[in-house]
Amino acid sequence: MISEDRRARDVSSAASQKRRATHDYGNCLAPKIKLPPIEIPKFGGQITEFKHFHNTFKSLIINNETLDDLKKFHYLLSSVTNEAHQLVQNLPVTQQNFHVAWNLL
């Protein structure tokens, strides 16, 4: 007969293996999957494009604590075209000017 201690260890081990195989997303468990990278949208100055651009750029770049403002500025410059690019193209690329450029958009 299996002892109560061994039965508890087996149950605990099975639960541990299940946790390793999945991530806890709120109340449901979802298997680990490799998601494709999210591309930063381009913004050319059209007001109808701005909300999507703003929300995505903020989520991926601005809220990314591993990026300093200089890198964020480079990402911003590579993401703007047309009229939006004309607004920020003459600003020197410095950490301080990232916020200036972002607020100009």
C-alpha positions, 0 to 999 in steps of 0.5 A, spaced: 500 500 500 502 506 498 503 511 504 500 517 505 506 521 504 508 518 498 501 519 495 502 527 497 509 527 493 506 524 487 500 529 487 505 535 488 510 532 483 504 532 478 502 539 479 509 542 479 510 539 472 504 542 470 506 548 472 512 548 469 509 546 462 504 552 462 503 559 464 498 562 469 494 567 465 489 570 471 485 564 472 486 560 466 492 556 464 495 557 457 500 552 454 507 556 452 507 558 445 511 562 441 508 569 438 510 572 432 513 579 434 509 585 434 511 590 429 511 598 430 506 601 426 509 607 421 505 614 422 505 619 417 501 624 420 494 622 419 490 623 425 486 617 423 492 613 424 495 616 430 491 612 436 493 606 433 500 608 433 500 612 439 498 606 443 502 601 440 509 605 440 507 606 448 506 599 449 512 596 446 517 602 446 515 607 451 513 602 457 519 598 455 524 599 461 530 596 458 530 602 453 533 609 454 530 615 451 536 615 446 534 608 443 526 610 444 528 616 440 531 612 434 525 607 434 521 613 434 525 616 428 524 610 424 517 609 425 515 616 422 514 618 415 511 624 411 509 630 415 510 626 422 517 625 420 518 633 418 516 635 425 521 631 428 527 630 423 531 636 425 531 635 432 538 633 435 538 626 437 539 626 444 535 623 450 532 630 452 529 631 445 525 624 445 520 627 449 520 633 445 519 629 439 514 625 442 510 631 444 510 634 437 506 628 434 
